[in-house]
Amino acid sequence: MRDEFWDTAPHYGGQKEIWDALRVASESEVSHAQAIVESAGIIVSNADLTLCYDERGAKYELPKYVLSEPTNLIRDS
């Protein structure tokens, strides 16, 4: 589902570069994510990155499943 979201995210509006920065930030450590978001000029409305805006005011909504690891999966042994 994550790959599907990121593949189709630019079709929701906004700039592809911002979507790419949000993807990298969502997959990074917190300190790196903060630097990525700041350097891309992304305005974070929710601390968990679920709602962001770019400098032009375009809205970027991220579902929680792209921001955290799943907890309900069975691991292969």
C-alpha positions in Angstrom: 0.0 0.0 0.0 2.9 2.4 0.7 4.4 2.0 -2.7 1.0 2.4 -4.3 0.4 5.6 -2.4 3.8 7.1 -3.3 3.4 6.1 -6.9 0.1 7.9 -7.2 0.8 10.8 -4.7 1.7 13.4 -7.3 -1.7 12.9 -8.9 -3.3 14.3 -5.8 -1.9 17.8 -6.6 1.1 19.7 -5.5 4.7 19.4 -6.7 6.4 16.1 -7.4 9.6 17.5 -5.7 7.6 18.1 -2.5 6.1 14.6 -2.6 9.6 13.1 -3.1 10.9 15.1 -0.1 8.0 14.0 2.0 8.7 10.3 1.1 12.3 10.6 2.0 11.5 12.4 5.2 8.9 9.7 6.1 11.5 7.0 5.7 14.3 8.8 7.6 15.3 9.3 11.2 13.6 12.2 12.9 16.6 14.5 12.8 17.1 13.9 9.1 13.4 14.2 8.4 13.4 17.6 10.0 16.3 18.8 7.9 14.7 17.5 4.7 11.4 19.2 5.5 13.0 22.5 6.3 15.3 22.5 3.2 12.3 21.7 0.9 10.3 24.6 2.4 7.5 22.3 3.7 5.2 23.7 6.4 4.2 20.9 8.8 0.7 21.5 10.3 0.5 18.2 12.2 3.6 17.0 14.1 3.2 13.5 12.7 3.5 14.8 9.0 -0.1 13.8 8.1 -0.8 17.3 7.0 1.7 19.6 5.3 1.8 22.6 2.9 4.4 23.9 0.5 5.4 27.5 0.2 2.7 28.1 -2.4 0.0 26.8 -0.2 -0.6 23.4 -1.8 -1.9 20.8 0.7 -0.2 17.4 1.1 -2.0 14.8 3.2 -0.2 11.6 4.2 -2.0 8.6 5.5 -0.6 7.2 8.8 0.3 3.8 7.1 3.1 5.5 5.1 4.5 7.0 8.3 4.8 4.1 10.6 5.7 0.4 10.5 2.8 -2.0 10.6 2.3 -3.7 14.0 -0.3 -6.3 13.1 1.8 -8.5 10.7 3.1 -12.0 11.5 6.8 -12.4 11.1 8.3 -15.3 9.1 10.5 -17.5 11.1 
